[in-house]
Amino acid sequence: MGALGIALAAAPALAQYATQFTPAKVIKQGTSSHNIAGSGTVQVQVQVNADGTHKVIKILKSTNPGDNAAALDIAQSSSYKPAHTGTKPEDSFYTFNLHFNGKAVVQSEEEQAISSQSGGVDTASIDALVRAGKYKDAIAKANTTLLSSPGNPAVLQLLGVAQYYDNDFVDAATTFSRVDEIKKPFQPIAAQAFATGAVRVSQTNPAQSLDFAQKAVALAPDPTERFSLGVAQLANKQYADAVTTLKAVHDQVGSTDPKAKLNIDQELLQAYLATNDQADADAIAAEMKTLDPSGTGPARAIAQHYLQAGSDAMTAKDFATALKDFDQAASAGSAPEAVTANTAAAFAIMRMDKPDYAKAKDYATKAVTAAPQDAQANYALGIAYAGIYSSSRKSDDKTQALNYLKKSDELAKAAGNEGLALQIESQIKNFPP
């Protein structure tokens, strides 16, 4: 009796890099009561605290010392949004570049960048909404403006910024992709949008992931961006490139941030396994165990790698190789994957030209013993007993087969898996007398 298919576990979701840094920014530029001496540029260092308070530290650079007092006053009277690592605000330094033209304060770098690309379109209201933190309103306003001015780079960059701060990372990356020249003030946010977007779509759209990651690295070749490139390369099966990229990020990050290191190690482990570099895979798995002694990440990653390899071998009808891969997955040390692997091994055996149903029963029994309420495991055991009964004609084997098939049918229905339930019911209906 032929065995029906098994839905193997999907490849593991790729972890996000945990230390994405968003720099502090000016929300509202202040004013000054001091006289402006003349044209020049002054760089002021401002400490922006996690709670949003700030303190002007010093003048970093000035082309006209007569403007220093005004620059300090403007920096002090401005308001700021603190830097963030992930979603956590943190203390940081912000370099405020103030430009003076004659007796007037020139627009900020962000405002200059917007003006230079606005093409006469009024972007002030969108910019104001972004600075006020009203990101959804800014997105709506920008999209409306684009209807009458499609492709306007100033509007697109403001839209990308608003989407990024509203956590619409993939949309932000897509928006920034439409801009031919991303101006310098917006490049850090665009780079992070591309990097996060690349990770988010790596499993659903590998080609887009690679495009986003390459754009991220072009703007800012920092660990966050290069990590996203490694993830994208892995998703596109560019395994050797992924090893090179992720190994460099791994070495640069060091051990200062265990959570980030674990995320990097998870992907690097997958890359090493994909290139059959078992020695380095074992070393990374050991490092992950040191960083998180109670974590199951290494065992699950190894198990899922061999589950996928076994699934691919089954698709190619190379059942002997599939069985070896499933054995590797079962021995990796992750209990949920061991159930899936033993179930899959039972099906692999039953799909061979000359099935050994007793051996298949042994694998399925291990799966059911570990997970009595697993529908697929019970189904595999029922099919194995049915195969044994086809030769033995023993009533006990028939009873066992029908009991496990009926139980798997009930479990499949309870889980809402109607497709599996129909397959099982067909097996029961056509069960030999």
Backbone torsions as a table, in degrees:
resi	resn	phi	psi	omega
1	MET	NA	129.1	-179.8
2	GLY	-76.5	147.8	179.0
3	ALA	-93.9	145.9	177.6
4	LEU	-88.0	169.8	-170.3
5	GLY	-68.9	160.9	176.4
6	ILE	-123.1	136.4	177.8
7	ALA	-85.4	103.8	-178.4
8	LEU	-74.8	159.5	179.4
9	ALA	-62.6	140.9	177.5
10	ALA	-70.3	160.5	176.7
11	ALA	-60.8	149.7	-176.3
12	PRO	-63.0	141.2	175.6
13	ALA	-65.0	137.2	-177.9
14	LEU	-77.0	132.2	-177.9
15	ALA	-73.9	145.8	174.7
16	GLN	-79.2	148.2	175.4
17	TYR	-68.3	127.4	-165.8
18	ALA	-85.7	-5.5	-172.4
19	THR	-119.1	37.5	177.8
20	GLN	-64.8	128.9	-174.2
21	PHE	-108.5	126.4	174.3
22	THR	-110.6	118.4	-175.4
23	PRO	-69.5	161.6	174.2
24	ALA	-64.2	157.7	178.2
25	LYS	-147.4	159.2	176.2
26	VAL	-79.6	128.3	174.8
27	ILE	-88.5	-45.0	179.1
28	LYS	-143.5	124.2	-179.4
29	GLN	-75.4	134.6	-177.2
30	GLY	-81.7	-171.1	-178.8
31	THR	-127.3	174.3	179.6
32	SER	-141.4	143.7	175.1
33	SER	-93.9	-5.2	-179.8
34	HIS	-79.4	148.7	177.0
35	ASN	-69.8	143.6	176.4
36	ILE	-94.1	124.1	-173.8
37	ALA	-72.4	-33.6	-177.4
38	GLY	163.9	-168.0	-176.5
39	SER	-68.2	146.4	178.9
40	GLY	164.1	174.9	178.7
41	THR	-128.4	133.6	179.8
42	VAL	-126.7	128.9	174.8
43	GLN	-101.9	122.3	-178.7
44	VAL	-114.9	131.6	175.6
45	GLN	-90.4	125.8	-178.9
46	VAL	-121.9	130.6	172.9
47	GLN	-87.9	118.0	178.7
48	VAL	-106.9	117.5	-175.4
49	ASN	-85.0	162.9	-177.2
50	ALA	-60.7	-28.8	-179.0
51	ASP	-87.1	4.7	177.3
52	GLY	95.3	-12.2	175.9
53	THR	-73.6	164.1	-177.7
54	HIS	-149.3	166.0	178.6
55	LYS	-147.3	127.4	176.6
56	VAL	-73.7	127.7	-175.0
57	ILE	-95.0	-57.9	-175.9
58	LYS	-169.4	168.0	171.0
59	ILE	-81.8	124.8	178.4
60	LEU	-88.0	-38.0	-177.5
61	LYS	-159.3	144.8	179.7
62	SER	-150.7	132.7	175.5
63	THR	-94.1	-7.7	178.9
64	ASN	-149.7	92.9	-176.1
65	PRO	-55.3	-22.5	178.8
66	GLY	-66.0	-18.2	179.0
67	ASP	-92.4	-3.1	-172.7
68	ASN	-60.8	-44.0	-177.7
69	ALA	-62.0	-43.4	179.1
70	ALA	-64.5	-40.5	-179.2
71	ALA	-63.8	-43.1	178.9
72	LEU	-62.8	-40.0	-179.9
73	ASP	-64.2	-44.5	179.9
74	ILE	-63.9	-43.9	-179.7
75	ALA	-62.0	-39.8	-178.4
76	GLN	-70.7	-35.3	-176.5
77	SER	-87.9	-0.5	176.9
78	SER	-80.6	164.3	173.9
79	SER	-117.6	151.7	-170.0
80	TYR	-134.9	153.3	169.5
81	LYS	-102.6	128.3	-175.9
82	PRO	-67.6	160.5	173.8
83	ALA	-68.7	158.3	178.3
84	HIS	-134.2	142.4	164.3
85	THR	-109.9	111.9	-169.1
86	GLY	65.4	-122.0	177.6
87	THR	-103.9	3.1	-175.4
88	LYS	-95.7	120.8	176.7
89	PRO	-70.2	149.8	-178.9
90	GLU	-149.2	160.0	176.3
91	ASP	-67.7	143.7	178.0
92	SER	-160.9	172.7	174.6
93	PHE	-106.6	138.6	178.4
94	TYR	-118.8	130.3	177.0
95	THR	-94.6	111.8	-176.9
96	PHE	-94.8	114.1	178.0
97	ASN	-95.6	112.9	-179.0
98	LEU	-111.0	128.9	-177.2
99	HIS	-113.4	131.8	179.7
100	PHE	-117.3	138.4	178.1
101	ASN	-128.0	104.4	-174.4
102	GLY	66.6	-118.7	-179.1
103	LYS	-103.3	8.8	-174.7
104	ALA	-114.0	152.7	172.8
105	VAL	-87.0	123.9	179.3
106	VAL	-77.5	161.4	178.6
107	GLN	-57.1	155.9	175.0
108	SER	-65.3	167.8	179.2
109	GLU	-57.1	-40.6	179.3
110	GLU	-63.4	-45.0	-178.9
111	GLU	-66.3	-38.7	177.2
112	GLN	-63.1	-42.0	-179.8
113	ALA	-62.5	-41.6	179.2
114	ILE	-65.2	-46.5	-178.1
115	SER	-60.5	-40.6	-176.0
116	SER	-65.9	-20.3	-176.9
117	GLN	-119.2	5.3	-173.0
118	SER	-73.6	-25.7	-179.3
119	GLY	61.0	32.0	178.7
120	GLY	85.4	-2.9	179.2
121	VAL	-78.3	137.4	179.0
122	ASP	-75.0	107.3	-179.9
123	THR	-105.9	-1.1	-173.3
124	ALA	-60.4	-39.1	-176.7
125	SER	-69.6	-35.4	177.4
126	ILE	-67.1	-46.1	179.7
127	ASP	-58.9	-42.5	-179.1
128	ALA	-63.1	-40.0	179.2
129	LEU	-65.5	-40.1	177.9
130	VAL	-63.2	-46.6	-178.4
131	ARG	-64.4	-28.9	179.5
132	ALA	-83.6	-2.7	-179.7
133	GLY	79.2	13.0	179.4
134	LYS	-93.1	72.0	-168.0
135	TYR	-69.7	-40.2	179.7
136	LYS	-65.3	-38.5	177.1
137	ASP	-66.1	-38.4	178.5
138	ALA	-64.8	-39.9	178.6
139	ILE	-62.8	-46.5	179.7
140	ALA	-62.1	-43.9	-179.1
141	LYS	-64.9	-42.7	-179.3
142	ALA	-64.6	-42.5	179.6
143	ASN	-64.7	-37.6	176.6
144	THR	-65.0	-42.3	179.4
145	THR	-64.0	-36.3	-179.5
146	LEU	-67.6	-22.1	176.9
147	LEU	-62.9	-36.8	179.5
148	SER	-95.7	-13.9	179.0
149	SER	-138.6	66.6	-175.0
150	PRO	-62.6	137.9	177.1
151	GLY	77.7	7.8	-179.2
152	ASN	-63.9	118.2	-173.1
153	PRO	-65.1	-34.5	179.2
154	ALA	-64.9	-44.5	179.9
155	VAL	-66.5	-41.7	-179.6
156	LEU	-61.4	-41.3	180.0
157	GLN	-66.5	-40.1	176.1
158	LEU	-65.2	-38.8	177.5
159	LEU	-63.0	-44.2	178.5
160	GLY	-60.4	-41.7	178.6
161	VAL	-62.7	-46.5	-179.6
162	ALA	-62.6	-42.9	178.8
163	GLN	-63.7	-40.0	179.3
164	TYR	-61.6	-49.9	-178.4
165	TYR	-69.5	-18.0	176.0
166	ASP	-91.6	9.7	178.0
167	ASN	67.1	20.3	172.9
168	ASP	-92.4	69.6	-168.9
169	PHE	-66.5	-40.4	-179.6
170	VAL	-67.8	-42.5	177.2
171	ASP	-63.4	-39.5	178.5
172	ALA	-62.0	-44.8	179.2
173	ALA	-62.8	-41.6	178.7
174	THR	-62.9	-40.4	179.3
175	THR	-66.1	-47.9	179.5
176	PHE	-62.5	-27.1	177.8
177	SER	-65.0	-20.9	-178.4
178	ARG	-85.5	-3.0	-177.8
179	VAL	-100.1	123.2	-179.2
180	ASP	-67.8	-40.6	-179.1
181	GLU	-131.4	104.3	177.6
182	ILE	-81.1	121.2	-176.1
183	LYS	-69.2	153.0	-172.6
184	LYS	-51.8	-45.2	-178.3
185	PRO	-59.9	-25.1	-176.4
186	PHE	-98.4	-5.8	-175.4
187	GLN	-63.7	-41.5	178.6
188	PRO	-59.5	-43.3	179.8
189	ILE	-68.9	-41.2	179.0
190	ALA	-61.4	-42.0	180.0
191	ALA	-61.1	-43.0	-179.6
192	GLN	-71.2	-34.1	175.5
193	ALA	-63.9	-44.6	177.7
194	PHE	-61.8	-43.6	-177.4
195	ALA	-64.8	-47.7	-179.5
196	THR	-67.2	-41.1	177.6
197	GLY	-60.5	-39.2	-179.9
198	ALA	-61.1	-42.3	179.1
199	VAL	-68.0	-41.2	-176.9
200	ARG	-61.8	-37.5	-174.9
201	VAL	-101.2	7.8	-172.8
202	SER	-59.6	-34.6	-178.2
203	GLN	-88.9	-25.0	-177.1
204	THR	-96.4	-28.0	-178.3
205	ASN	-147.7	76.2	-175.9
206	PRO	-56.4	-38.4	-178.8
207	ALA	-63.8	-43.8	177.8
208	GLN	-66.2	-38.2	177.7
209	SER	-57.7	-45.4	-179.5
210	LEU	-65.4	-39.7	177.9
211	ASP	-62.5	-46.7	177.8
212	PHE	-60.2	-46.0	-176.2
213	ALA	-64.0	-40.9	178.8
214	GLN	-63.8	-38.7	176.5
215	LYS	-66.0	-38.2	179.3
216	ALA	-62.0	-47.9	-178.3
217	VAL	-66.3	-35.3	178.3
218	ALA	-63.1	-34.0	-179.8
219	LEU	-83.1	-36.9	-175.4
220	ALA	-155.0	93.8	-177.7
221	PRO	-77.0	55.7	-179.5
222	ASP	-98.8	172.5	-177.1
223	PRO	-54.5	-42.0	-179.1
224	THR	-58.8	-48.0	-176.9
225	GLU	-69.0	-40.4	-179.7
226	ARG	-71.6	-29.8	172.5
227	PHE	-60.6	-45.1	179.9
228	SER	-61.8	-35.1	177.4
229	LEU	-65.1	-42.4	177.7
230	GLY	-61.5	-41.0	177.9
231	VAL	-62.6	-44.4	-179.4
232	ALA	-65.4	-41.8	177.9
233	GLN	-62.1	-40.0	177.8
234	LEU	-62.5	-44.1	-179.7
235	ALA	-64.7	-30.3	179.3
236	ASN	-90.8	9.7	178.4
237	LYS	62.9	26.9	173.3
238	GLN	-91.6	68.4	-165.7
239	TYR	-65.2	-42.7	-180.0
240	ALA	-63.5	-42.4	177.7
241	ASP	-63.6	-39.4	179.9
242	ALA	-63.0	-40.8	177.8
243	VAL	-60.4	-46.9	-178.9
244	THR	-60.8	-47.2	-177.8
245	THR	-65.5	-50.3	-175.5
246	LEU	-70.3	-34.0	177.4
247	LYS	-63.4	-39.7	178.6
248	ALA	-64.9	-41.0	177.7
249	VAL	-65.9	-44.0	178.2
250	HIS	-54.5	-47.5	-177.2
251	ASP	-70.3	-33.9	-178.8
252	GLN	-72.9	-40.6	-176.5
253	VAL	-68.5	-34.7	-179.7
254	GLY	68.4	-152.9	-175.3
255	SER	-112.0	18.6	-177.1
256	THR	-73.0	-24.2	-178.7
257	ASP	-129.3	93.3	-174.9
258	PRO	-58.3	-38.4	-178.2
259	LYS	-65.8	-44.5	177.9
260	ALA	-63.6	-40.5	-179.3
261	LYS	-63.1	-38.9	177.9
262	LEU	-62.9	-41.7	179.0
263	ASN	-62.6	-42.6	178.7
264	ILE	-65.2	-46.5	-179.2
265	ASP	-59.1	-37.9	-179.9
266	GLN	-58.0	-45.2	-179.0
267	GLU	-74.5	-38.7	179.8
268	LEU	-65.2	-36.4	176.4
269	LEU	-60.3	-44.4	177.9
270	GLN	-60.9	-40.6	-179.3
271	ALA	-66.4	-42.5	178.4
272	TYR	-63.3	-42.6	178.4
273	LEU	-62.2	-40.2	-178.8
274	ALA	-66.4	-27.3	178.2
275	THR	-96.9	11.6	178.5
276	ASN	58.9	31.0	177.2
277	ASP	-94.6	79.9	-173.6
278	GLN	-66.7	-34.9	-178.1
279	ALA	-62.9	-49.0	179.3
280	ASP	-69.3	-33.5	176.5
281	ALA	-62.0	-43.0	178.8
282	ASP	-64.7	-38.7	179.8
283	ALA	-65.0	-42.5	178.6
284	ILE	-67.7	-39.9	177.7
285	ALA	-61.0	-39.5	178.3
286	ALA	-66.1	-39.9	177.9
287	GLU	-63.4	-41.5	178.1
288	MET	-62.2	-38.6	179.0
289	LYS	-66.2	-34.4	177.3
290	THR	-68.7	-41.5	-179.2
291	LEU	-69.3	-33.1	-177.7
292	ASP	-143.5	83.8	-173.6
293	PRO	-57.5	-30.9	-178.4
294	SER	-93.3	-1.4	-176.2
295	GLY	-74.5	149.8	179.3
296	THR	-105.5	6.0	-175.2
297	GLY	-54.8	-51.8	-178.1
298	PRO	-60.2	-46.4	-178.4
299	ALA	-62.8	-42.0	-179.3
300	ARG	-67.4	-40.7	-179.9
301	ALA	-61.9	-45.6	179.8
302	ILE	-65.1	-44.3	-179.6
303	ALA	-61.8	-44.5	-178.1
304	GLN	-68.0	-32.2	175.6
305	HIS	-61.3	-48.1	-177.8
306	TYR	-73.4	-28.6	173.2
307	LEU	-62.5	-43.9	179.2
308	GLN	-66.0	-41.9	177.7
309	ALA	-61.1	-42.1	178.1
310	GLY	-64.4	-40.2	177.9
311	SER	-62.4	-42.7	178.2
312	ASP	-63.2	-40.4	179.4
313	ALA	-65.4	-38.0	177.4
314	MET	-64.6	-39.9	177.9
315	THR	-60.6	-36.7	178.1
316	ALA	-81.9	2.5	-178.6
317	LYS	60.6	28.5	173.8
318	ASP	-97.5	77.7	-169.4
319	PHE	-70.8	-30.1	178.7
320	ALA	-65.1	-44.2	177.2
321	THR	-66.2	-39.9	178.9
322	ALA	-58.7	-42.4	-178.8
323	LEU	-63.9	-40.5	177.1
324	LYS	-62.4	-43.0	179.8
325	ASP	-64.2	-42.1	-179.7
326	PHE	-66.8	-34.3	174.8
327	ASP	-63.2	-40.9	177.4
328	GLN	-62.8	-42.2	-179.7
329	ALA	-64.3	-42.7	-178.1
330	ALA	-66.1	-29.6	-177.0
331	SER	-91.0	2.8	-175.5
332	ALA	-71.2	-22.9	176.9
333	GLY	106.7	9.9	178.0
334	SER	-109.5	115.9	-172.9
335	ALA	-60.0	-47.6	-178.9
336	PRO	-60.7	-41.8	-179.6
337	GLU	-70.0	-30.1	177.9
338	ALA	-63.1	-39.2	176.9
339	VAL	-61.4	-48.4	179.6
340	THR	-61.7	-42.0	-177.5
341	ALA	-65.8	-44.8	-179.5
342	ASN	-66.9	-36.5	175.3
343	THR	-63.7	-46.3	-180.0
344	ALA	-63.6	-37.8	178.3
345	ALA	-62.2	-40.0	178.3
346	ALA	-60.4	-44.2	179.3
347	PHE	-67.3	-37.7	178.6
348	ALA	-59.3	-44.2	179.3
349	ILE	-63.1	-41.4	-176.3
350	MET	-74.5	-11.2	175.9
351	ARG	-95.1	-3.2	178.4
352	MET	-69.6	161.3	-179.4
353	ASP	-58.8	-38.0	177.6
354	LYS	-123.8	84.5	-174.8
355	PRO	-63.5	137.7	173.5
356	ASP	-100.7	89.3	-173.3
357	TYR	-65.4	-29.4	177.1
358	ALA	-66.0	-41.2	177.2
359	LYS	-66.9	-40.1	177.0
360	ALA	-62.1	-39.0	178.3
361	LYS	-61.4	-40.6	-179.9
362	ASP	-61.4	-44.4	177.7
363	TYR	-63.2	-46.7	-178.1
364	ALA	-65.1	-34.8	177.9
365	THR	-63.3	-41.2	177.1
366	LYS	-60.9	-40.2	-179.4
367	ALA	-66.9	-44.6	-178.6
368	VAL	-69.3	-36.4	178.1
369	THR	-62.0	-40.2	179.9
370	ALA	-76.6	-30.8	-177.0
371	ALA	-141.3	81.1	-175.2
372	PRO	-60.7	-23.2	-177.0
373	GLN	-102.1	18.8	178.8
374	ASP	-87.3	118.8	-175.2
375	ALA	-63.7	-45.0	-178.2
376	GLN	-63.6	-41.3	-179.7
377	ALA	-63.3	-44.4	178.3
378	ASN	-64.9	-37.2	177.4
379	TYR	-62.4	-46.4	179.5
380	ALA	-60.2	-41.6	-179.5
381	LEU	-67.3	-38.2	177.1
382	GLY	-63.4	-43.0	179.1
383	ILE	-65.5	-39.5	179.1
384	ALA	-61.8	-45.0	178.5
385	TYR	-65.2	-34.2	177.7
386	ALA	-64.4	-39.1	177.6
387	GLY	-65.5	-39.4	177.6
388	ILE	-64.8	-41.1	-178.7
389	TYR	-64.4	-33.1	-178.5
390	SER	-60.5	-23.8	177.5
391	SER	-101.9	-41.0	-173.8
392	SER	-80.0	-33.1	-175.7
393	ARG	57.4	25.4	178.2
394	LYS	-85.2	136.1	-177.4
395	SER	-62.8	-33.7	179.7
396	ASP	-63.6	-40.5	178.1
397	ASP	-64.7	-39.1	178.0
398	LYS	-63.8	-44.6	179.4
399	THR	-60.3	-46.0	179.0
400	GLN	-60.4	-44.8	-179.1
401	ALA	-59.5	-49.6	-177.8
402	LEU	-66.9	-37.2	179.1
403	ASN	-61.6	-46.5	-178.6
404	TYR	-71.2	-35.4	177.9
405	LEU	-66.2	-43.0	179.3
406	LYS	-66.2	-38.9	178.4
407	LYS	-65.1	-42.9	-180.0
408	SER	-65.0	-34.0	177.1
409	ASP	-63.2	-45.1	178.9
410	GLU	-63.1	-42.6	-179.5
411	LEU	-66.8	-39.1	179.2
412	ALA	-64.7	-43.0	178.6
413	LYS	-64.9	-41.4	180.0
414	ALA	-63.2	-31.2	179.9
415	ALA	-86.7	-1.5	-179.5
416	GLY	78.5	15.0	-179.3
417	ASN	-92.3	78.9	-175.1
418	GLU	-67.8	-32.3	179.8
419	GLY	-62.5	-45.4	178.2
420	LEU	-65.6	-41.1	-179.4
421	ALA	-59.8	-41.1	179.3
422	LEU	-64.9	-39.4	177.8
423	GLN	-63.0	-44.3	-179.2
424	ILE	-64.1	-44.3	-178.7
425	GLU	-63.5	-32.5	175.3
426	SER	-65.4	-39.4	177.4
427	GLN	-63.3	-43.6	-179.7
428	ILE	-64.5	-43.3	-178.0
429	LYS	-63.1	-37.7	-177.3
430	ASN	-96.5	16.1	-178.2
431	PHE	-64.4	133.1	-178.1
432	PRO	-65.4	149.3	-178.4
433	PRO	-69.7	NA	NA
